[in-house]
Amino acid sequence: MASDSKIVVPRMKLGSQGLEISAQGLGCMGMSAFYGPPKPDEEMIELIHHAINSGVTHLDTSDLYGPFTNEILLGKALKGGMREKVELATKFGIKLDGYNMEIIGDPAYVRACCEASLKRLDIDCIDLYYQHRIDARVPIEVTHSSHFISYLSGQGWRAKKLVEEGKIKYIGLSEASASTIRRAHAVHPITAVQLEWSLWAREAEEEIIPTCRKYHHWLLDVLQILPRFQPENLEHNKKLFERVKDLANRKECTPSQLSLAWVHHQGNDVCPIPGTTKIANLNQNIGALAVKLTPEDMAELEFIASAGEVKGDLNRPDYLHWRHSDTPPLSTWKSG
């Protein structure tokens, strides 16, 4: 296994507006939600501090995670001078009520979410604020202009910009189509786009990734729950995994390190943000930065994990994907 000892986590520019982050991030979702019961705060705070002290300073959360409790956890972890050492991202746009989930991009919703996240995180400013999912009922220009550019009230449009107010520094999109990215960017520069791009998830390469590179914004999220690893697809895909494992053995790393290394080798505008709840796994993820892949290694991985080789849809049926993120034309919108 590639060791994390003495690895200096590089820094990278994200977007063209000036944001600088660690070249690998830490996804915090699993600390509070979705992967079993919430983990003890003390252990997760220790993990977060270890990440920061190891050079992994880009932390990713959302008001959905918990819901809300992951932001509260981050708020606790960033006391004692830790806040100044990190680049903190959170998200809005998914409202969870029991088992019911609603995507909301209405103008009245965005500012309230931002204010609530700031309170839970106990900070004055969010470094990178994502629209977590796109409300297909609301033109993307309305979602972004209403609170990132101006505040819609009963008296009409008022110049109340969250960026100008110092509540957020940079704006991102999560699981957005190329069209949605272009339209949102025309309202206000988009610094980052978060979605899955991995050895096993290549659909974004056709249009979304070129669009991101055209506008100089980028980010990546590595997700875990995929039907490609459900029983009906597992046997076939397991054979592909064994081939990846064989190459990992030759590179003296783990398969997960090899997968992360593949992402790092996609360019200096890509930042993986794998999640974990264990310090040992975090150290292993950092170790991926030491894995050097030759052109021959990359070609072998491309052959093994090409989209046509992997069986199963990318996402679970209930998962909201960028394919469903196109919004109505701005001309159709009538404010209430």
WOSULPE-V573838 format. One record per residue. RES is the residue in one letter. SS is DSSP state (h for helix, s for strand, l for the rest). PSI is psi in whole degrees, 0 to 359 (* if undefined). BURIAL is I if it has 16 or more other C-alpha atoms within 10 Angstrom, else O. Layout:
res->{RES & RES}
ss->{SS & SS}
psi->{PSI & PSI}
burial->{BURIAL & BURIAL}
This chain:
res->{M & A & S & D & S & K & I & V & V & P & R & M & K & L & G & S & Q & G & L & E & I & S & A & Q & G & L & G & C & M & G & M & S & A & F & Y & G & P & P & K & P & D & E & E & M & I & E & L & I & H & H & A & I & N & S & G & V & T & H & L & D & T & S & D & L & Y & G & P & F & T & N & E & I & L & L & G & K & A & L & K & G & G & M & R & E & K & V & E & L & A & T & K & F & G & I & K & L & D & G & Y & N & M & E & I & I & G & D & P & A & Y & V & R & A & C & C & E & A & S & L & K & R & L & D & I & D & C & I & D & L & Y & Y & Q & H & R & I & D & A & R & V & P & I & E & V & T & H & S & S & H & F & I & S & Y & L & S & G & Q & G & W & R & A & K & K & L & V & E & E & G & K & I & K & Y & I & G & L & S & E & A & S & A & S & T & I & R & R & A & H & A & V & H & P & I & T & A & V & Q & L & E & W & S & L & W & A & R & E & A & E & E & E & I & I & P & T & C & R & K & Y & H & H & W & L & L & D & V & L & Q & I & L & P & R & F & Q & P & E & N & L & E & H & N & K & K & L & F & E & R & V & K & D & L & A & N & R & K & E & C & T & P & S & Q & L & S & L & A & W & V & H & H & Q & G & N & D & V & C & P & I & P & G & T & T & K & I & A & N & L & N & Q & N & I & G & A & L & A & V & K & L & T & P & E & D & M & A & E & L & E & F & I & A & S & A & G & E & V & K & G & D & L & N & R & P & D & Y & L & H & W & R & H & S & D & T & P & P & L & S & T & W & K & S & G}
ss->{l & l & l & l & l & l & l & l & l & l & s & s & s & s & l & l & l & l & s & s & s & s & l & s & s & s & s & l & h & h & h & l & l & l & l & l & l & l & l & l & h & h & h & h & h & h & h & h & h & h & h & h & h & l & l & l & l & s & s & s & l & l & l & l & l & l & l & l & h & h & h & h & h & h & h & h & h & l & l & l & l & l & h & h & h & l & s & s & s & s & s & s & l & s & s & s & s & l & l & s & s & s & s & l & l & l & h & h & h & h & h & h & h & h & h & h & h & h & h & h & h & l & l & l & l & s & s & s & s & s & s & l & l & l & l & l & l & l & l & h & h & h & h & h & h & h & h & h & h & l & s & s & s & l & l & s & s & s & l & l & l & l & l & l & l & l & l & s & s & s & s & s & s & s & l & l & l & h & h & h & h & h & h & h & h & h & h & l & l & l & l & s & s & s & l & l & l & s & l & l & s & l & h & h & h & l & l & h & h & h & h & h & h & h & h & l & l & l & l & l & l & l & l & l & l & l & h & h & h & l & h & h & h & h & h & h & h & h & h & h & h & h & h & h & h & h & h & h & h & h & l & l & l & l & h & h & h & h & h & h & h & h & h & h & l & l & l & l & l & l & l & s & l & l & s & l & l & l & h & h & h & h & h & h & h & h & h & h & h & h & l & l & l & l & h & h & h & h & h & h & h & h & h & h & l & l & l & l & l & l & l & l & l & l & l & l & l & l & l & l & l & h & h & h & l & l & l & l & l & h & h & h & l & l & l & l}
psi->{134 & 130 & 152 & 357 & 130 & 13 & 125 & 117 & 119 & 164 & 155 & 153 & 133 & 118 & 190 & 13 & 359 & 358 & 130 & 132 & 171 & 147 & 354 & 137 & 185 & 114 & 125 & 359 & 310 & 347 & 334 & 347 & 157 & 331 & 67 & 187 & 157 & 144 & 155 & 135 & 317 & 317 & 320 & 324 & 321 & 318 & 314 & 316 & 321 & 318 & 311 & 314 & 341 & 355 & 358 & 95 & 356 & 110 & 135 & 124 & 190 & 155 & 343 & 330 & 108 & 300 & 155 & 329 & 333 & 322 & 320 & 318 & 314 & 321 & 319 & 318 & 335 & 14 & 168 & 34 & 359 & 330 & 322 & 347 & 355 & 163 & 110 & 127 & 136 & 179 & 159 & 167 & 349 & 119 & 125 & 123 & 95 & 239 & 2 & 132 & 134 & 136 & 125 & 123 & 16 & 144 & 325 & 347 & 327 & 309 & 320 & 319 & 316 & 313 & 320 & 321 & 318 & 320 & 315 & 320 & 344 & 49 & 169 & 338 & 138 & 128 & 313 & 118 & 115 & 145 & 111 & 316 & 157 & 127 & 108 & 358 & 343 & 127 & 135 & 330 & 326 & 313 & 316 & 323 & 330 & 324 & 341 & 333 & 309 & 156 & 123 & 118 & 181 & 339 & 5 & 198 & 130 & 144 & 83 & 91 & 127 & 324 & 313 & 329 & 350 & 15 & 331 & 152 & 315 & 157 & 139 & 167 & 147 & 131 & 58 & 143 & 167 & 318 & 316 & 320 & 313 & 316 & 319 & 320 & 332 & 337 & 313 & 140 & 131 & 124 & 323 & 149 & 126 & 126 & 180 & 128 & 112 & 180 & 326 & 357 & 100 & 2 & 331 & 348 & 338 & 313 & 321 & 312 & 314 & 324 & 315 & 317 & 330 & 320 & 5 & 44 & 146 & 148 & 163 & 145 & 133 & 112 & 161 & 327 & 103 & 140 & 345 & 345 & 18 & 162 & 321 & 341 & 348 & 318 & 315 & 311 & 336 & 325 & 322 & 319 & 322 & 327 & 323 & 318 & 323 & 316 & 321 & 319 & 321 & 330 & 1 & 47 & 174 & 162 & 323 & 323 & 321 & 319 & 318 & 320 & 322 & 317 & 313 & 330 & 3 & 347 & 165 & 11 & 16 & 130 & 110 & 145 & 67 & 146 & 155 & 164 & 9 & 135 & 321 & 319 & 323 & 314 & 321 & 319 & 318 & 323 & 336 & 335 & 341 & 355 & 117 & 124 & 130 & 165 & 326 & 321 & 315 & 319 & 321 & 317 & 320 & 318 & 317 & 314 & 23 & 150 & 325 & 343 & 331 & 133 & 146 & 147 & 157 & 314 & 155 & 154 & 329 & 8 & 134 & 120 & 158 & 339 & 341 & 27 & 5 & 141 & 164 & 159 & 148 & 327 & 343 & 351 & 132 & 113 & 146 & *}
burial->{I & I & I & I & O & O & O & O & I & O & O & I & I & I & I & O & O & O & I & O & I & I & I & I & I & I & I & I & I & I & I & I & I & O & O & O & O & I & O & O & I & O & O & I & I & O & I & I & I & I & I & I & O & I & I & I & I & I & I & I & I & I & I & I & I & I & I & I & I & I & I & I & I & I & I & I & I & I & O & O & O & I & I & O & O & I & I & I & I & I & I & I & I & I & O & O & O & O & O & O & O & O & I & I & I & I & I & O & O & I & I & O & I & I & O & O & I & I & O & I & I & I & O & O & I & I & I & I & I & I & I & I & I & I & I & O & O & I & I & I & I & I & I & I & I & I & I & I & I & I & I & I & O & O & O & O & O & O & O & O & I & I & I & O & O & O & I & I & I & I & I & I & I & I & I & I & I & I & I & I & I & I & I & I & I & O & I & O & I & I & I & I & I & I & I & I & I & I & I & I & I & O & O & I & O & O & O & I & I & O & I & I & O & O & I & I & I & I & I & I & I & I & I & O & O & I & I & I & I & O & O & O & O & I & O & I & I & O & O & I & I & O & I & I & I & O & I & I & O & O & I & O & I & I & I & I & I & I & I & I & I & I & I & I & I & O & O & O & I & I & I & I & I & I & I & I & I & O & I & O & O & I & I & I & I & I & I & I & I & I & I & O & I & O & O & O & O & O & O & O & I & O & O & I & I & O & O & O & O & I & I & I & O & I & I & O & O & O & O & O & I & I & O & O & I & I & I & O & O & O & O & O & O & O & O & O}
